[in-house]
């Protein structure tokens, strides 16, 4: 999504649909589809600034865009379609007003209500910190990789550990919550990024929090870039409970987004095969928490092929999520049956386990 080479723009106001394809995982006894409920990440910029446009370069709150609390219908409408894994992206600044501060009680109260609703009827929630490995332009634990003309702030690894220790402590009694440490890291030192993740994982496990943890590589977690940029580094991460999954994203045009036509599945298949073989050999599992395409036949064929691939490799691929939007002209998913933007929704619904 977007027009840039090093930055993948994604739509705000979207919804993610996910489906599990692994049948022997405790959280996923059958196929498990998901919806992203993104009101609390609506205002996050690609540089990790809150209250900002996605492509904004402001390293403080510009107050051009605001988050919102999703109504229960954003969960129940998709649940009624058979989807039962719900990704909940949240801007870090809405969880803590300041680095290493207390959790924001207003945000936490809303999350508690939403996550309780999701998990009380047997669905699973993915709690996703949606900040692109940044806090107002500052890369976590890597001040040398801040954009110097934009930010001189420092966000330490300890700040990131503090966030997740508090979140994990709050949700550790709910086994149906998964922890996605960070959405779409980019433009950072990949040899340092696993060290940051390792510190968080070690601290979370020290709390006796046993939930699955999702870790993401650089280059916006793109599957097609993972082998070249992230595979070797992320392989060094150790989870004492062996319950950490590799997280991937993939969009199907030639600009890292979901506009226009999709390239053929044959373009992507070798990457999927190689990564699947690697993950299988590593003993870990994989999950795709974002993908997308336009409402055209080429994208329908590609998505069908990809979902079939996941089914054939269900020993590796635990779940998938498709990104969509409420806004026409962005990324396309809708439950409105008369809309052309329901094209991919119909593909996903055919794979919903509870429909």
C-alpha positions in Angstrom: 0.0 0.0 0.0 1.3 3.4 -0.8 3.8 4.9 -3.3 7.1 4.6 -1.5 10.0 2.3 -1.9 11.1 1.8 1.7 7.8 2.4 3.4 4.6 0.3 3.1 1.6 2.4 3.7 -1.5 0.7 5.0 -5.0 1.9 5.3 -6.4 3.2 8.6 -9.9 2.4 9.7 -9.4 -1.2 8.5 -10.3 -4.6 9.6 -8.2 -7.7 9.5 -9.6 -11.1 8.9 -7.6 -14.2 10.0 -7.9 -17.9 9.7 -5.9 -20.6 11.4 -4.9 -23.6 9.4 -3.2 -25.7 12.1 -5.5 -28.1 14.0 -3.3 -29.3 16.8 -2.6 -25.9 18.5 -4.3 -25.4 21.9 -5.7 -22.0 20.8 -6.8 -23.2 17.4 -8.5 -26.5 17.7 -10.1 -25.9 14.2 -9.5 -23.4 11.5 -9.6 -19.9 13.1 -10.4 -16.7 11.1 -9.8 -13.3 12.5 -10.7 -9.6 12.3 -8.5 -6.7 13.1 -10.4 -4.2 15.2 -8.1 -1.1 14.8 -9.8 1.9 16.3 -7.0 2.4 18.8 -4.4 2.3 16.0 -6.4 4.5 13.6 -4.1 7.5 14.3 -0.6 5.8 14.2 1.9 7.1 11.7 4.5 4.9 10.0 7.1 6.7 12.2 5.4 5.6 15.4 3.7 9.0 16.2 0.2 9.0 17.7 -2.6 11.4 16.7 -1.1 11.6 13.2 -1.7 10.8 9.6 -0.2 7.5 8.6 2.3 9.1 6.3 2.9 12.1 8.6 6.5 13.0 9.5 5.6 14.8 12.7 7.5 13.5 15.7 5.0 14.9 18.2 1.3 14.5 18.3 -0.1 16.7 15.5 -3.7 16.0 16.5 -4.7 15.7 12.8 -6.2 12.2 13.5 -7.7 10.6 16.6 -8.2 7.1 17.8 -11.6 5.8 18.6 -13.1 3.0 20.7 -14.6 0.4 18.4 -18.3 -0.5 19.1 -19.0 -4.1 20.0 -20.5 -4.6 16.5 -17.0 -4.4 15.0 -16.5 -7.8 16.8 -19.9 -9.4 16.7 -20.7 -8.7 13.0 -17.6 -10.6 11.9 -18.0 -13.3 14.6 -21.5 -14.0 13.2 -19.8 -14.7 9.8 -17.7 -17.5 11.4 -14.5 -15.6 12.2 -13.1 -16.3 15.7 -9.6 -14.8 15.9 -9.5 -11.0 16.4 -6.4 -8.9 16.1 -6.6 -5.7 18.3 -3.9 -3.2 17.2 -3.2 -0.4 19.7 -0.9 2.6 19.6 1.7 2.5 22.4 0.9 6.1 23.3 -2.6 5.1 24.1 -1.4 2.4 26.4 1.1 4.6 28.3 0.9 8.4 28.3 4.7 8.5 28.8 7.5 6.0 28.5 7.6 3.5 31.4 4.5 5.2 32.9 1.4 3.5 34.3 -1.0 1.9 31.8 -3.7 4.3 30.7 -6.8 3.2 32.7 -9.3 4.5 30.0 -7.6 2.6 27.2 -7.2 -0.5 29.4 -10.9 -0.4 30.4 -11.9 -0.4 26.8 -9.5 -3.2 25.9 -10.7 -5.3 28.8 -14.3 -5.0 27.6 -13.4 -5.8 24.0 -11.0 -8.7 24.9 -13.3 -10.1 27.4 -16.1 -10.1 24.8 -13.9 -11.8 22.3 -12.4 -14.5 24.6 -15.5 -15.3 26.7 -17.2 -17.0 23.8 -14.2 -19.0 22.8 -12.6 -16.7 20.3 -8.9 -15.6 20.5 -7.5 -12.1 20.7 -4.1 -10.9 19.4 -3.0 -7.8 21.3 -0.7 -5.9 18.8 1.4 -2.8 19.7 1.1 -1.0 16.4 4.1 1.4 16.4 6.6 0.2 13.8 9.3 -0.3 16.4 9.1 3.4 17.3 7.9 6.0 19.8 7.4 9.4 18.1 10.1 8.6 15.5 12.6 7.1 17.9 13.6 3.5 17.2 13.5 1.3 20.3 17.0 0.7 21.7 18.6 2.2 18.6 18.9 6.0 18.9 21.5 6.0 16.1 18.7 5.0 13.7 16.4 7.8 14.6 15.8 10.2 11.8 18.2 13.0 13.1 16.3 15.8 11.4 13.1 14.7 13.0 13.8 13.4 16.5 16.4 13.5 19.2 14.3 11.4 21.6 15.5 8.2 23.1 13.3 5.2 23.7 15.2 2.5 25.6 14.8 -1.3 25.5 13.8 -1.0 29.2 10.8 1.2 28.1 9.6 -1.5 25.8 10.2 -4.2 28.4 8.2 -2.1 30.9 5.2 -1.9 28.5 5.0 -5.6 27.9 5.6 -6.6 31.5 2.6 -4.5 32.5 0.5 -5.8 29.6 1.5 -9.4 30.2 0.9 -9.0 33.9 -2.6 -7.7 33.3 -3.6 -10.4 30.8 -1.6 -13.4 31.9 -4.7 -15.1 33.5 -6.5 -15.1 30.1 -5.0 -17.9 28.0 -6.9 -16.8 24.9 -4.8 -13.6 24.5 -1.8 -13.7 22.2 1.0 -11.1 22.4 2.2 -9.4 19.2 5.2 -7.5 20.4 5.4 -5.0 17.6 3.7 -4.3 14.3 5.9 -3.9 11.1 9.4 -2.9 12.3 11.3 -1.1 9.6 14.5 0.8 8.9 16.4 -0.4 11.9 19.5 -2.5 12.8 18.2 -6.1 12.5 21.1 -7.5 14.5 20.0 -5.4 17.5 16.3 -5.9 17.1 16.3 -9.6 18.2 18.1 -8.5 21.4 15.2 -6.1 22.1 12.7 -8.9 21.5 14.7 -11.3 23.7 14.6 -9.0 26.6 10.8 -8.7 26.4 10.3 -12.4 26.0 12.5 -13.2 29.0 10.7 -10.7 31.2 7.2 -11.8 30.1 8.1 -15.5 30.8 9.5 -14.5 34.2 5.9 -13.4 35.1 4.7 -17.0 34.3 2.7 -15.6 31.4 2.4 -18.6 29.0 0.6 -17.0 26.1 1.9 -17.3 22.5 4.2 -14.4 21.5 4.5 -13.1 17.9 7.8 -11.6 16.7 8.2 -9.6 13.5 11.2 -8.9 11.3 12.2 -5.7 9.6 11.1 -4.4 6.2 7.5 -4.2 7.5 7.5 -7.9 8.3 7.2 -8.7 4.6 7.4 -12.3 3.8 9.2 -11.8 0.6 12.0 -9.8 2.4 12.3 -12.0 5.4 15.0 -14.4 4.3 17.3 -11.6 3.2 16.8 -9.3 6.1 15.4 -11.0 9.2 15.6 -14.8 9.1 19.1 -15.3 10.5 18.8 -12.6 13.2 15.4 -13.7 14.5 16.5 -17.3 14.7 18.7 -16.4 17.7 15.7 -15.6 19.9 15.0 -18.2 22.6 11.7 -18.7 24.4 11.9 -20.9 27.5 8.4 -22.1 26.8 9.0 -22.6 23.1 5.8 -20.7 22.4 7.0 -17.9 20.1 5.7 -17.6 16.5 7.1 -15.9 13.5 4.8 -13.1 12.2 4.6 -12.2 8.5 2.8 -9.6 6.3 2.4 -9.7 2.6 0.7 -7.5 0.0 0.4 -8.6 -3.6 1.1 -5.7 -5.9 4.6 -4.5 -6.9 4.7 -1.6 -4.4 4.2 -3.4 -1.1 0.5 -2.4 -1.0 -2.9 -3.5 -2.0 -3.8 -1.2 -4.9 -4.4 -2.1 -8.5 -3.9 -5.6 -9.8 -2.2 -8.5 -8.1 0.9 -10.3 -9.3 0.4 -14.1 -10.0 0.7 -16.6 -7.2 3.7 -18.1 -8.9 5.6 -14.9 -8.1 5.2 -15.5 -4.4 5.1 -19.3 -4.2 8.9 -19.9 -4.0 9.2 -17.5 -1.1 6.3 -19.2 0.8 7.8 -22.6 0.2 11.3 -21.6 1.3 10.1 -19.9 4.5 7.7 -22.8 5.3 10.5 -25.3 5.0 12.7 -23.1 7.2 10.1 -22.6 9.9 9.2 -26.3 9.9 12.9 -27.2 10.4 13.2 -24.6 13.2 10.4 -26.3 15.2 8.5 -23.0 15.4 5.2 -22.0 13.8 4.2 -19.1 11.5 1.3 -16.7 11.4 0.4 -14.1 8.8 -1.3 -11.1 10.5 -1.8 -8.9 7.4 -2.3 -9.4 3.7 -4.4 -7.7 1.1 -5.3 -7.2 -2.5 -7.7 -5.4 -4.8 -11.3 -6.6 -5.6 -10.3 -8.1 -8.9 -10.2 -11.6 -10.3 -6.4 -11.9 -10.2 -6.4 -11.1 -6.4 -9.2 -13.6 -5.9 -7.2 -16.3 -7.6 -4.0 -15.4 -5.6 -5.8 -15.4 -2.2 -7.4 -18.7 -3.0 -4.1 -20.2 -3.9 -2.4 -18.8 -0.8 -5.1 -20.1 1.5 -4.8 -23.5 -0.1 -1.1 -23.4 0.5 -1.7 -22.7 4.2 -4.1 -25.7 4.3 -1.5 -27.9 2.8 1.1 -26.7 5.3 -1.1 -26.5 8.4 1.7 -28.0 10.5 3.5 -24.7 10.1 0.9 -22.0 9.5 -1.2 -21.4 12.6 -3.4 -18.6 11.4 -3.7 -15.8 8.8 -5.2 -12.3 8.8 -6.4 -10.2 5.9 -6.3 -6.5 6.1 -9.2 -4.4 4.9 -10.8 -1.0 5.3 -14.0 0.8 5.9 -12.8 3.5 3.4 -13.5 3.0 -0.3 -10.3 3.4 -2.4 -8.1 1.9 0.3 -7.8 -1.8 1.1 -10.9 -3.8 0.3 -13.0 -5.9 2.6 -16.6 -5.2 3.6 -19.6 -7.2 4.7 -21.9 -5.3 2.4 -23.0 -7.9 -0.1 -23.7 -5.4 -2.9 -20.3 -3.8 -2.8 -17.5 -4.7 -5.2 -15.2 -4.4 -2.1 -16.8 -7.6 -0.7 -15.0 -9.6 -3.4 -12.2 -10.8 -1.2 -14.5 -11.0 1.9 -16.4 -13.8 0.1 -13.2 -15.7 -0.5 -12.3 -15.5 3.2 -15.8 -16.4 4.4 -15.6 -19.7 2.4 -12.7 -20.6 4.7 -14.5 -19.5 8.0 -14.6 -22.5 10.3 -17.8 -21.5 12.1 -19.9 -20.4 9.2 
